[in-house]
Amino acid sequence: MTFRIRQSKTLPTFASRWPRLHHPRNCRPALLVMLLTVLSALAVGCGGRAAATAVGSLRLTPLRDEGAASPDGIRLAGAGNEWVSFIVQLSDLPPGGTAGLSVELSPLLNPAIDTTALPPTDVAVYQLIDMPMETGRSEFVRHVGQSTGQMSVSRALLPLPDEVGRFSLASLRSSAFADGPGSAPGKTVRLWVDVRAGKATPAGTYAGKFEVVSVGKGTARGVAAGATIAGAALGGTTIASTPVELKVHNFTIPDQRALKVVGRVGWESLVRHYEGDFEAVTPRKLNRTDDKYAVTVRRLDALMSLAQRHRVSLVYPDLQPTVKWPSDINNAPPDLFWDDFDSLIAPWLTGKRFPDEVGVGFWPLPEYDQLLSLDIRSRLAYWGQCASHFDQRDWIDVAPVLLRKAGGGRIEGADVIEMSMEAAKLLASHPRIAVSTPLADGQVQVMDPNQPPVLGGVDRVDPIHIRRLRTAAPGPIAWKQEWPAGLEEPSHWLRTDLPDAVSVTGAGGEERDIRQWAWLAFLRKADQVVFGQALPGFKSPKTLADPAELVWFYPGEWFGQAEPVATVQLKWLRAAEQDFEYLNLARTRGETLNSLWMARLLTKPVEVGRVADPSYTLMTGTADERAWIEARRLLVKLIELRGAGEVDPVAQSALEVEILQWARPQERPLLIGRSTDWTWKRRPDGKLWVNLTLGLDIYNASDIAPGDNQLLWTAVPPGFERRPEPMPVPKLDPFRVVRGGLVANVDPDKVLPTVRQPLELELTVDSPTVKFTSPLKLSLPVAMTDRREGRFSFDGRLEDWIDADKIHDGPLVKMLSRPAVLAQAMEPAATPSRVYTNWAAENFYVGFAVEGLSKADPAGGGFKNFVEYQARRAWGEDLCQVLIQPIYGDNTLGPILHVVCKPNGSNWVERKLDPRLNADPWESFEGTGTRYAAHLSGDKWTGELAIPWKVLDSKEHGRPTLLRFNFVQHRSAFGESASWAGPVDFGRDDALTGLLVLKYPLPGNPGDAVQAPGGSGTPGVIER
């Protein structure tokens, strides 16, 4: 128990955001601790109840990551020199303002050591500010699994003034950015608290409190930092508090960064946000000695210092020397003038600009503006001059040549040969020059040491130069690029600018998305991760930003401050770098295999062929926070196990069992339903019988390749008949996706379309070393659709439909999301829907009733005469989609028709062309005669759709016997898409559908037989 000189009122406790680590420092003699304890006890006895009434009912509540109150108190854990964080909420703030109120972290004491720690310089407190965000973006919803509908996300962190370890609340403002600087804080604010333990902090558990303090006018302030151990030194009365527990591990992370986390700040970005300071500045002339550049230099220093404080690095790629080429450019090297450039970057590269004196670990040789337009001989001459200068300044070790492709993107085809040749020539041109390329291992052209060199020059990388070569490591979705056997491997870096990588873990919406890059870097043997622009890509702070955009800083001017403002995402980047330090420490202590195994299971990379299916991105990573927490705990135990002397074999064996128990759930194979092949045949009794062949993608999230694998139905709805025998599955190669399948039969007469029972199956993996059972649920409905007879008021109100026409009644199935795939969950939509079908001689009809229409514009006043697609999903407005493909009497498939219906009564009709011949196979299909009517009532929407048979019938095959069918609703306000058959990844997915069986008149009824097109008189369908 920790006593303070002020009265303490303990409020709800708090569990840490996740095992982050902090430590105390500044040892105090035991005698002083005893004296303070006595003084604290006296203060408690004299304090009375003044603390409870000073500011009314103000409350201090610790929060979890998801925003819920934590019942267990603030519990932190970390290594020496590591930053850790927690969040608290202040509620019921006094209406008169927060002047005179402060927060502080009390001295953290370890009773076993009588030690205090964490001087004021190792604590920072920020106010969390919600920034405008477009959380309804398809990529974001698909990645995180849901959209809350709110248009703001906690992103900005405004620092509170530090008054010798106490942080004033007088500057609190509204937590919503829209209210602007200087706005009143309201009744509730959230605070982000950073804590760092000292390098020399002894291992152990320390306890203290995080407190809200009321300070009177006569309170003593400005005492020495060491005096903060005593509450009397700062004075004031504790209003609210919550206990803090910090467990300090017995190891320390170094100041030097093992992983270089690099962000870029382009000149156009600086001009966008600091127009007056950069618009009229020429980058190559910028220096520290000319007063006219003083403000501009301070801007760059402030961004660089803030990044370094968070253990990450910035690069300003537009900074460069002055270059003058001779008149005969082909026969002489350029003259480079470095004085201005050196004066600017020297304090960053040497670390003299930063408190920890750690220089930036990566600064590529500066690229001349017109360099890519020059011939390779001139480029080599320029790079040679740069390398020589950096070598003279002892900077060459952090400054490779950064080869790039103009316009970015993948390096393929002839570009691979050309860039590999340039890398080879660069490495041969200077003994110290290093080259970083976007080429993968398998793309680099390496010289065969057994073959003579090519006459006339260098065209392949000499193996003796490999140590100075850096290649691009495979991302989360990648095909394996093998380095030539027998040769030393180059170093690696991770690029995050490729579309498949960004869609997986480039999203900045969650902390695990960012931290996953560090674990992937460790797995891929990379020591560098390069991200995009660190400043926002938009100029106005009121812009609805993409929540997946990774922003490191906001301009301070947006918040009425002079210095740049850190983001929550910058804190996540710091946590990622510190994760890598743990992994690296485990590796250096001999735990390479276990740490690599854990990194592989948390990142779940997918190894593919040359083409990656977009749905594979849903299988990567780990969305379960508990798995991350347990992984960090086990990593700590691995490090500590080998930290002191000889390893205890009993403890080592017990830890390996713990790791195995954690790993098994992570290794479970993942399944996604990918295709349904529907066919029919006639049984001996004359009844129509439907056959289903279901295709599944199976991802083996393990480094074990089990060969005895089987798929088996475990439950089917009425009308389905499952085969009792299991279906074999091909060998599951590690971290690859294979296709498996199951077969079932359906009796359409026994199907109950409104019974929402899914098909259930499971994959069993059984080998001598591992056994798994992976269940999966799918909605693959089959329904009969009958002929309509009688009056039909086609007005969208559904008054002429009957229950016999209903093929669905209840929630649809939400589309695939990454959390749902990782949890193998089939999730129902939030609102119910009804879907009807029937047909007549000229048309096929669909009726629907859905709910959850956007209240902002239910009639679709902002109507677009097109359909917007994001991540392949119809998006941006309330929509319903109907997908139909006919199956004819000989089981031949017909054309695929896609109809999008909008609440305002408009519709959009498309058909699908051959995707092998058309990059975009979907084309507008006008003139079909398709009719659509809609009716709105509040947030409810009903509609009727008539599709002429002429667009579905075939001259060769007649009228269909079956219809592959799906119905999709998208609710714009909540970013929710759900379907009748599914879950699917997008509404135009024609691979996985449900089935409609057309119920034709019985034979022998004169005039009722359906004729084939062309009027031949021969039935074009099988009559029932």
PyMOL commands that set and color helices and strands:
alter all, ss='L'
color gray80, all
select helices_A, chain A and resi 30-47+50-53+120-122+138-144+177-179+225-229+231-234+267-273+275-278+283-285+291-309+339-350+371-373+376-392+396-398+414-429+441-443+463-468+499-506+511-523+556-559+568-588+592-603+614-619+625-641+649-667+748-750+803-805+818-823+949-951+972-974
alter helices_A, ss='H'
color red, helices_A
select strands_A, chain A and resi 59-63+74-80+83-91+101-105+123-132+152-159+162-163+166-168+189-196+204-214+237-252+260-264+313-315+322-324+335-337+401-402+435-436+469-472+477-478+491-495+526-533+553-554+565-567+606-607+670-682+688-699+709-715+720-722+727-729+737-746+759-766+771-778+782-786+806-814+828-839+843-850+868-870+873-875+879-887+897-901+907-912+922-924+931-937+940-948+962-971+976-979+994-999
alter strands_A, ss='S'
color yellow, strands_A
deselect
rebuild
show_as cartoon
